[in-house]
């Protein structure tokens, strides 16, 4: 009779120990959180892509690219490892007004070199607008970052909780061995060695 009950429990796939059930729960939790990390990465990637495309559209509307001329040469970079320099530039707007400003260009740059400069509606130099072509690589990078950090957090949580479960299992096994060991080994008091 007892053997039949054990067989029924085994066929049902239910673990006998509480720590085994908690281990199954941890496995399911890890799988769900892992899939959640994938979903979060996709959602972030889609959101970032849309944000970059919208930002590119907005910035392009308010900015105009003009061709300016560098007025002073800059042969060396400002610091170690720097490949960009600030140089004075001049351009003439459509209304015939001459404008002067500074632009950041790759070094070296010689006087008289034409360079592209972006200006706003007031004619002030502004940063180059974000390009819509940048949306895909930025979105992939953002999504991949979320995925890596999410999976790393899930694995760290799994490792910590698995260690707790392993200690619990060890205590349960010790408790069971103290009750079964003396009968099984034939030694009194539960000592095996």
N, C-alpha and C positions, 0 to 999 in steps of 0.2 A: 504494500500500500504506500509506504513512504517512498519507495523507488518510483512508483507511478507519478506521485506528486512532483518529485524531482525531475522526472522526464518531461512532464507537462510544462514546468517552469523553464526548462532548458529549451524546449521547442518554441516557447513564446518569446525567447530571446531576452528575457528580463534578467538583469544581473541580480545576484542574491545580496550583495553588499551595498550599503549606502554609498560608499566611496566609488563603486563602479557606476552607479547611477549618476553620481555627480561628474564622473569622468565623461560619461556619454553627454551630459548636459554641456560640459565644457567644450567637447568636440563640436556640438551643434552651434554653440555660441560663437566659437572661433570661425566656423564656416559662414554663419550669418554676418558676422562683423567683417569678414574678409570680402564677402559679396557686397556688403554695404560700402566698403572702401572703394571697390570698383565702381559702384553706382555714383558715389560722391565724386570720384575722379571724372566721370563722364559729365555729370551735372556742372562741375566747376569748369571743365574744358569748354562746354557749350556756352556757359555764361560769359567766360572770358573772351571767347571768340566774338560773341555778339557785342560785348562792350568795346573791344578794340575796333571792330568795324564801325560802330556808331561814333566812337571817338575820332576815327580817321575821317569820317564824313563831316563831322562838326568842325574839326580843325581845318580841313581843306577849304571849306566854305569861307572861313574868315581870314584866310592867308593867301598871299600871292607870291609866286616865285619870280624874282628879278635877277638879272645878271649884273653883278657889281664888279669893279676892278680893284684889285689889291693896290694900295698906295705906298706901302713900305714893305720891303722884303723881310722875311723871317726865316732864317736858315736853320736855327737850332730850336729844339724843343725846350720848354720851360723847366723841366725837371727830369730826373732819371726815369727812363722807361716811357716818358710822355712822347707821343707822336703827334699831338695836336697843339697848335699855337693860336693865340688871338692876334689878329692883324687888322689894321684900319682898312676900310673899303669905302668906295664912292660909287654912286649910281645916279642916274637921272630918271625921274618918274615920268609917267605919260603926260603930265601937265608941264613938263620942262624944268621942274624944280630939281636942284642937285641936293642929294642927301649923303651924309657921311655917318658911318657907324663902325662898329667892330664886328668881326665874324670869326668863328672858330674854324680853322682849316688844318689839314694835315701838313706837317712840316716835312721838308722845307717848301716855302712858297715865295715866289719872286714878285716884286712890284710889277704891275701891269698884267698880272695873271687874272683872267676872268673867272669869277666864282659865282655859284648860285647862292642867293640869299633870300630867305623868306621874310616878308613884311606883313604887318597887319593893316587894317583899314586906315590907321593914322600914319602909316609909313614907318613905324618902329620895327626894328629887326626882332623877329620871334624865332623860336626853335622850329626846325623842320617838322611839319605835321606827321603824325603817325600814319603809316601807309596801311591800307586795307590788306595788302599782301602779308603784312606782319601778323595778322590775326591767327592764322593756322599754326605757325611755329610757337607763338606765345601761348595759345590755347593748349597745344600738346604739352609744352613744358609745364604749364600750371596743372593740368590734369595728371601728368606723370608724377609731379611732386606730391600732389595729394595722395595718389596711389601708393607711392613709396612710403610716405610718412604714415599713412593709414595702415598699411600692411605691417610696417615695423611696430606700430603701437599694438596691433592685434597680436602679433607674435610675442611681443614682450609681455602682454597681459596673459596670454596662454602659458608662457613659460613660468610666470610667477604663480598662477593658479595651479598649474600642473605640479609644481614643487610642493604646494600646500596639500594637494590631493595625495601625492606620493608619501608625504609624512603621515597623513591620516591613514593611508593604506598600511603603512608600516606599523602604526599603533594597533590597528585592527588585527593585522596578522599576528603581532606579538600576543595580543589578548587571546586570540583563537588558539595559538600554539600552546599557551599556558594551560588551556583547558584540554586540548587534544593531545599535545605532545607526550605527557606522561603515559597515557594509555597506548599511544602508538609506538613509543620507544620502549615501553616496559620499565621506565625509570620513575622512581617516586620523586615528587617535589618538582617535576618539570625540568630538571637540569639534564642536559644532554652531554655534557663534557666534563 
